[in-house]
Every structure is written in C-alpha cells, then in structure tokens.
Amino acid sequence: MILDTTTTNKTGGCCKSSSFNREISVEDNSCKKLPSKNESAHKPEGVSCSKDPARTKDLPGRSCCGRSSNTPTCKTSRNESAVTPEKYYNDLGGNENLQTGACRANEEKMPEYLQEPASKIPEEINENTYGCGFPFSTTQLKNMKDSLVVDLGCGAGRDVYLYAFLVGEGGRATGIDTSKNQLAIAKKYQLQMAEAYGYQNSNTEFIEDKNENLINTGIKISSVDIFTSNCVLNLSDCPEKIFSAMLLLLKANGTVYLSDVFPDKPVSDEIKNDDELRNECLAGNTWEHTKALLNDKTPSGYRLTFKEIASDKIKLANPNVEKKVDNITYYSKTIEITKVAENPQEQEKPA
C-alpha cells in the first residue's frame, strides 16, 4: 500500500509570534530586502512553535516557524481591472489555448535522461503544463538522491514529478502555486505517480500560496538543495521579494535552475499593463536586470555563479501580439545559479 504523506496548508497560524514577518515586508512601491550583503541572516528570537506534528511529519526541510498568517504583499502598478495570472491560467483550459509560443517554447527538447520519468506522467498533467524550457541539468544528476527540491509556480506538477523521480524516494519534491485548478490536477496523481516510480510513499507535496510569500511557507532557512522555476517568475510584480527568500532558504552550494522568458530590452508600461502580453509571459524583466536583482539579494557571505544552459529565440506565432511588442525579441533561457560561500570554512548550517 502506498501512503500519502502530503500536507497542504495555505494560511498558517502555526507560530505563536509573527515576528518572522520582520524578515520581509513592503513599504510604498518598493520591496524591502531580506538580510543581504551587509546583514546577517538568522532565525528571529522569540518565535515559539506550536507542537502540531501534522504540520511537519514526514516533510524534510519544513518548519512551522517559517509560516505566518500575515502574508506580506507587494503593491502593483497594474490596473485594478487587470486579469491576474491566477485567473488567466485557471480559465485557460489547457496549453493548446495559449495565444503565443512563449509558454510552450522548447517543449520538443525534452532531455534524454528525463524521457523515462516523463513517459509515466498522465496526459492531463501534460495538457496543463506551461513552460518555456526544462529547468534541469545533467551536472546535477550525480548528487540528486535524497535532495529537497522546491518548484516555484509548479502548476499541474509536471516538473515536480520529474524531480520526484530524480531525487528518489528518500528525497522530496515540493511545488508551490496559487492556481486551485492546477494544483487539483497535480494532487490527483500523487499516489499514482509514487506507484509508477516504485515508491512505497509519495515524496511530493503541493502548497497553495504565492511565490512572493515563499518566506512564510514553512520551509527552513538553508534547507533547500535545489530551487526550480519554469516560465513563472516573469509574471511576478515583485521578483526581488521571491529572490530574497529563495536565496535565504537555499543551502550553501545549493542550485537554482531557472527557465524563463526574457526580452532583449526593457518593456514599456503599456506592455506591462496589457493583460494578454503580461499573462503570456511577455512583460517581464531582461536577463541582465534579473541577474542584478539576484546578486543584490544574495545573503551576506555568499556570491552567485551563473551558467547559461540554454538560450533560444522564441517564435510568438501571433501577428497581433508581434505588432504589440514591435521590435522586442524574446528568448527562452535556462540558467544554472549556484550559491557559493565566499569563505568555505564558514558555510551556514540549516536553521
């Protein structure tokens, strides 16, 4: 019999103190960064956890003190009537209804080492997968077993299940997303996928929450081996908030595999406020700007290394959209980002 060890919890309330919120907050239109180059990163004092075993049982890397019921939010310049990504993708009804080729770029380039686990993934998941690349790398395969992987914006869970295979039954693959419809599809197949991989227990978990609220999802500081994201972070109004939390939760020498759509020049406010363009992943930051944000949010005592795994020009395949974006060229890039200790003798220990 396969046991389901999944815990899904959105609203928190586990910690007796909300002081963890001081780690990340928003004032005016800017995002206050987490402890960075000239600050120390540590678990706040005075936080006491309730002893609720249901919240942490069988969930490596999870801590109830990482969650707060006071979810911080970023202010946005979007029009009040704007269609949110959550609504857009909940209503889309499958990737065949996408209006451009951006969120389906490179779907035919499945790496050979992923083809075996991919063949076991149900068609319903594949039909509801939106991505511009494959946030994986052969360099990670040697030390993948028993790792903790977190997928930001996991959708219907395809990449979570691919990682669930790569990390083995002793590892864990966690997905975070805001779409109820997408998560319902992902969770429907947890036990089936465990059985398909020959596991006695499910090693996947799905959390309904915003990526911007990553710091409050209960994941321990310095506990994650790999963060991954596939064509999602360009949708965020405050990517720097995600980066701050992600790099704090990532282990020393941990890796981020980021696949996303990047314009070759900054996009206009007109593009950012166009529902179709924004939700089709065409209103995000350039790679140069994204890289600068990542470097700025790196915790004190660490630096980032970057390796481009793939970069392909995107064919939008929609004349009306091409007219709207005019002379902007978009690229699907997959980047390997490693968090390296500046002094290897003083690497952080998990909180």
C-alpha positions as CSV (number, residue, x, y, z in Angstrom):
1,M,0.0,0.0,0.0
2,I,1.2,3.5,-0.9
3,L,1.0,6.0,1.9
4,D,0.2,9.7,1.2
5,T,2.4,11.9,3.4
6,T,1.3,15.1,1.8
7,T,0.4,18.2,3.9
8,T,-1.1,21.2,2.2
9,N,-1.5,24.3,4.2
10,K,-2.1,27.8,3.0
11,T,-3.0,30.1,5.9
12,G,-0.5,29.2,8.6
13,G,-1.2,30.2,12.1
14,C,1.4,27.7,13.4
15,C,3.8,30.1,15.1
16,K,2.8,31.9,18.3
17,S,4.7,35.0,17.2
18,S,4.5,36.8,13.9
19,S,8.0,38.4,14.4
20,F,9.2,36.3,11.4
21,N,7.4,38.9,9.3
22,R,10.2,41.4,10.1
23,E,12.3,39.4,7.7
24,I,10.4,40.6,4.7
25,S,7.9,43.5,4.3
26,V,6.7,46.0,1.8
27,E,6.7,49.8,2.1
28,D,5.2,52.1,-0.6
29,N,6.1,50.6,-4.1
30,S,9.4,49.0,-3.1
31,C,10.3,45.7,-1.6
32,K,12.4,45.7,1.5
33,K,15.1,43.0,1.0
34,L,15.9,40.2,3.4
35,P,19.2,40.1,5.1
36,S,21.7,40.8,2.4
37,K,25.3,41.7,1.8
38,N,25.8,43.8,4.9
39,E,23.3,42.0,7.2
40,S,23.2,38.7,9.0
41,A,20.5,36.1,8.2
42,H,19.2,34.2,11.2
43,K,16.0,32.9,12.8
44,P,14.4,35.7,14.8
45,E,14.4,35.3,18.5
46,G,11.2,35.0,20.4
47,V,9.4,32.7,17.9
48,S,7.9,29.7,19.5
49,C,6.3,26.9,17.5
50,S,3.1,25.0,18.5
51,K,3.7,21.3,18.7
52,D,1.5,20.2,15.8
53,P,3.1,17.1,14.3
54,A,0.7,17.2,11.3
55,R,2.5,20.2,10.0
56,T,5.9,18.8,9.9
57,K,5.5,15.0,9.9
58,D,7.5,13.4,7.0
59,L,8.3,16.7,5.5
60,P,12.0,17.2,5.3
61,G,13.1,20.8,5.4
62,R,9.7,22.1,6.7
63,S,9.4,24.2,9.9
64,C,6.2,25.6,11.3
65,C,8.1,28.7,12.3
66,G,8.6,29.6,8.6
67,R,5.0,30.4,8.2
68,S,2.9,33.4,9.3
69,S,-0.7,34.2,8.9
70,N,0.2,37.7,8.0
71,T,1.1,37.3,4.3
72,P,3.1,40.3,3.0
73,T,2.2,41.6,-0.4
74,C,3.8,43.9,-2.9
75,K,1.9,46.8,-4.4
76,T,1.5,46.7,-8.1
77,S,1.2,49.3,-10.9
78,R,-1.3,47.1,-12.7
79,N,-4.8,48.4,-13.4
80,E,-7.4,47.4,-10.9
81,S,-9.3,45.6,-13.6
82,A,-6.3,43.6,-14.8
83,V,-6.7,39.9,-15.3
84,T,-4.3,38.2,-12.8
85,P,-2.2,35.2,-13.8
86,E,-4.1,33.1,-11.4
87,K,-7.4,33.8,-13.2
88,Y,-5.8,33.7,-16.6
89,Y,-4.4,30.2,-16.2
90,N,-7.4,28.9,-14.2
91,D,-9.6,29.8,-17.1
92,L,-7.3,28.9,-19.9
93,G,-8.4,25.2,-20.1
94,G,-5.1,23.8,-21.3
95,N,-1.9,24.8,-23.1
96,E,-3.5,24.4,-26.6
97,N,-5.4,27.7,-25.8
98,L,-2.2,29.8,-25.3
99,Q,-2.1,32.8,-27.6
100,T,1.6,32.7,-28.3
101,G,4.5,30.3,-28.4
102,A,6.3,31.8,-25.4
103,C,4.9,29.4,-22.7
104,R,5.4,26.4,-24.9
105,A,8.9,27.1,-26.2
106,N,11.3,24.2,-26.4
107,E,8.6,21.6,-25.4
108,E,10.0,19.3,-28.0
109,K,13.5,19.4,-26.5
110,M,12.9,17.0,-23.6
111,P,16.4,15.9,-22.4
112,E,17.0,12.2,-22.9
113,Y,17.5,11.5,-19.2
114,L,14.0,12.8,-18.4
115,Q,12.2,10.8,-21.0
116,E,11.8,7.7,-18.8
117,P,10.1,9.5,-15.9
118,A,8.2,11.8,-18.3
119,S,6.6,8.7,-20.0
120,K,4.9,7.9,-16.8
121,I,3.2,11.3,-16.3
122,P,-0.5,11.4,-17.0
123,E,-1.7,13.2,-20.1
124,E,-3.9,15.6,-18.1
125,I,-0.8,16.9,-16.4
126,N,1.0,17.4,-19.7
127,E,-2.0,19.1,-21.3
128,N,-2.0,21.6,-18.4
129,T,1.8,22.3,-18.4
130,Y,3.0,25.7,-19.3
131,G,6.7,26.2,-19.6
132,C,9.4,27.7,-21.7
133,G,12.2,25.2,-21.1
134,F,13.5,22.4,-18.9
135,P,15.0,23.7,-15.7
136,F,17.3,20.7,-15.2
137,S,20.9,20.0,-15.9
138,T,23.0,16.8,-16.3
139,T,25.5,18.3,-13.9
140,Q,23.0,17.9,-11.0
141,L,22.3,14.2,-11.6
142,K,25.3,12.8,-9.7
143,N,24.2,14.2,-6.3
144,M,20.4,14.4,-6.7
145,K,19.4,11.5,-4.4
146,D,17.7,12.4,-1.2
147,S,17.6,16.1,-2.1
148,L,14.9,18.6,-1.3
149,V,13.7,20.4,-4.4
150,V,11.2,23.3,-4.5
151,D,9.4,24.3,-7.7
152,L,8.2,27.9,-7.7
153,G,5.0,28.1,-9.7
154,C,4.6,24.4,-10.2
155,G,1.2,24.5,-12.0
156,A,-0.1,21.0,-12.7
157,G,3.1,19.5,-11.3
158,R,5.0,18.0,-14.3
159,D,8.4,19.3,-13.2
160,V,7.7,18.3,-9.6
161,Y,7.1,14.8,-10.7
162,L,10.2,14.7,-12.9
163,Y,12.2,15.9,-9.9
164,A,10.4,13.3,-7.6
165,F,11.9,10.6,-9.8
166,L,15.4,12.2,-9.8
167,V,15.7,12.6,-6.1
168,G,14.5,9.1,-5.3
169,E,12.0,8.0,-2.6
170,G,14.3,9.4,0.1
171,G,14.2,12.9,-1.4
172,R,11.3,15.3,-1.6
173,A,9.8,17.5,-4.4
174,T,7.6,20.4,-3.3
175,G,5.6,22.6,-5.6
176,I,4.1,26.0,-4.8
177,D,1.4,27.6,-6.9
178,T,-1.7,29.8,-6.5
179,S,-3.9,28.1,-9.0
180,K,-6.5,25.9,-7.3
181,N,-7.4,24.2,-10.6
182,Q,-3.8,23.4,-11.5
183,L,-3.0,22.1,-8.0
184,A,-6.1,19.9,-8.0
185,I,-4.7,18.2,-11.1
186,A,-1.3,17.9,-9.6
187,K,-2.5,16.4,-6.3
188,K,-4.9,14.0,-8.0
189,Y,-1.9,11.9,-9.2
190,Q,0.4,11.8,-6.2
191,L,-0.3,8.2,-5.2
192,Q,-0.4,7.1,-8.9
193,M,3.0,8.6,-9.6
194,A,4.5,7.2,-6.4
195,E,3.4,3.7,-7.6
196,A,4.7,4.4,-11.1
197,Y,8.1,5.1,-9.7
198,G,8.1,2.1,-7.5
199,Y,7.9,4.1,-4.2
200,Q,6.2,2.9,-1.0
201,N,5.4,6.5,-0.1
202,S,4.6,9.7,-2.0
203,N,7.6,12.0,-2.0
204,T,5.7,15.0,-3.4
205,E,4.0,17.9,-1.7
206,F,1.9,20.8,-3.1
207,I,1.4,24.1,-1.4
208,E,-1.2,26.7,-2.4
209,D,0.4,30.0,-2.0
210,K,2.0,32.9,-3.8
211,N,5.7,32.7,-4.7
212,E,6.0,36.2,-3.1
213,N,5.0,34.5,0.2
214,L,7.8,31.9,-0.1
215,I,9.4,33.0,3.2
216,N,6.2,32.1,5.1
217,T,5.6,28.6,3.6
218,G,7.3,26.8,6.4
219,I,10.5,25.9,4.6
220,K,13.5,26.1,6.8
221,I,16.4,28.5,6.2
222,S,19.3,26.9,4.4
223,S,17.4,23.6,3.8
224,V,16.7,23.5,0.1
225,D,19.1,21.8,-2.2
226,I,17.5,22.9,-5.5
227,F,15.0,25.6,-6.4
228,T,13.5,25.4,-9.8
229,S,11.0,27.6,-11.8
230,N,9.7,27.3,-15.3
231,C,8.3,30.3,-17.1
232,V,6.7,31.8,-13.9
233,L,8.9,34.5,-12.3
234,N,8.3,36.9,-15.2
235,L,4.7,37.1,-14.0
236,S,5.6,38.5,-10.6
237,D,5.2,42.1,-9.6
238,C,7.9,41.8,-7.1
239,P,10.6,39.2,-8.2
240,E,13.1,40.7,-5.8
241,K,11.0,39.5,-2.9
242,I,11.0,36.0,-4.2
243,F,14.7,36.1,-4.8
244,S,15.4,37.3,-1.3
245,A,13.5,34.4,0.3
246,M,14.8,31.8,-2.2
247,L,18.4,32.6,-1.6
248,L,17.9,32.6,2.1
249,L,16.2,29.2,2.1
250,L,18.8,27.7,-0.3
251,K,21.7,25.7,1.1
252,A,25.3,26.7,0.7
253,N,26.3,25.3,-2.7
254,G,22.7,24.8,-3.5
255,T,21.5,25.5,-7.0
256,V,18.6,27.3,-8.8
257,Y,17.5,26.1,-12.2
258,L,15.6,29.0,-13.8
259,S,13.8,28.7,-17.1
260,D,12.1,31.9,-18.2
261,V,11.2,34.3,-20.9
262,F,13.4,37.3,-21.2
263,P,13.0,40.3,-23.6
264,D,16.2,41.7,-25.2
265,K,15.3,45.2,-24.0
266,P,13.1,46.7,-21.2
267,V,9.4,46.5,-21.9
268,S,7.1,49.6,-21.8
269,D,4.4,50.2,-19.2
270,E,1.9,49.7,-22.0
271,I,3.1,46.1,-22.4
272,K,3.2,45.6,-18.6
273,N,-0.5,46.6,-18.4
274,D,-1.7,44.6,-21.3
275,D,-3.5,41.5,-19.9
276,E,-2.7,39.3,-22.8
277,L,1.0,40.2,-23.1
278,R,1.6,40.0,-19.4
279,N,-0.1,36.7,-18.9
280,E,1.6,35.2,-21.9
281,C,4.9,35.9,-20.2
282,L,6.0,38.8,-22.4
283,A,6.2,41.7,-19.8
284,G,9.0,40.5,-17.6
285,N,12.5,41.8,-16.9
286,T,15.5,41.4,-19.1
287,W,18.0,38.8,-18.0
288,E,20.5,41.5,-17.2
289,H,18.1,43.1,-14.8
290,T,17.1,39.8,-13.3
291,K,20.7,38.9,-12.7
292,A,21.3,42.2,-11.0
293,L,18.3,41.6,-8.7
294,L,19.6,38.1,-7.8
295,N,23.1,39.5,-7.0
296,D,21.6,42.3,-4.8
297,K,19.5,39.8,-2.8
298,T,22.4,37.4,-2.1
299,P,22.8,36.8,1.7
300,S,25.9,38.2,3.3
301,G,28.9,35.9,3.0
302,Y,27.8,34.4,-0.3
303,R,28.1,35.1,-4.0
304,L,26.3,33.6,-7.0
305,T,27.7,31.9,-10.1
306,F,25.8,31.8,-13.3
307,K,25.8,29.3,-16.1
308,E,23.6,29.5,-19.2
309,I,22.4,26.0,-20.1
310,A,20.1,27.0,-23.0
311,S,19.1,30.2,-24.9
312,D,16.6,30.1,-27.8
313,K,14.8,32.8,-29.7
314,I,11.0,32.5,-29.2
315,K,8.6,32.4,-32.1
316,L,5.5,34.2,-30.9
317,A,3.4,32.8,-33.8
318,N,0.7,35.5,-33.4
319,P,0.8,38.5,-35.7
320,N,-1.3,40.7,-33.4
321,V,1.0,40.1,-30.5
322,E,4.1,40.7,-32.6
323,K,2.6,44.0,-33.6
324,K,2.0,45.0,-30.0
325,V,5.6,44.2,-28.9
326,D,7.0,45.8,-32.0
327,N,10.8,45.5,-32.1
328,I,11.3,43.4,-28.9
329,T,12.8,39.9,-29.3
330,Y,12.2,37.3,-26.7
331,Y,14.4,34.5,-25.6
332,S,13.7,31.3,-23.6
333,K,16.7,30.9,-21.3
334,T,17.6,28.2,-18.8
335,I,20.2,29.4,-16.2
336,E,22.0,27.4,-13.5
337,I,22.6,29.6,-10.5
338,T,24.8,28.4,-7.6
339,K,25.0,29.9,-4.1
340,V,28.7,29.8,-3.2
341,A,30.2,30.6,0.2
342,E,32.9,33.4,0.0
343,N,34.6,31.6,2.9
344,P,34.0,27.9,2.5
345,Q,35.1,27.4,6.1
346,E,32.1,29.4,7.3
347,Q,29.2,27.8,5.5
348,E,25.8,28.3,7.1
349,K,24.1,25.5,8.9
350,P,20.4,24.8,8.5
351,A,18.2,26.6,11.0
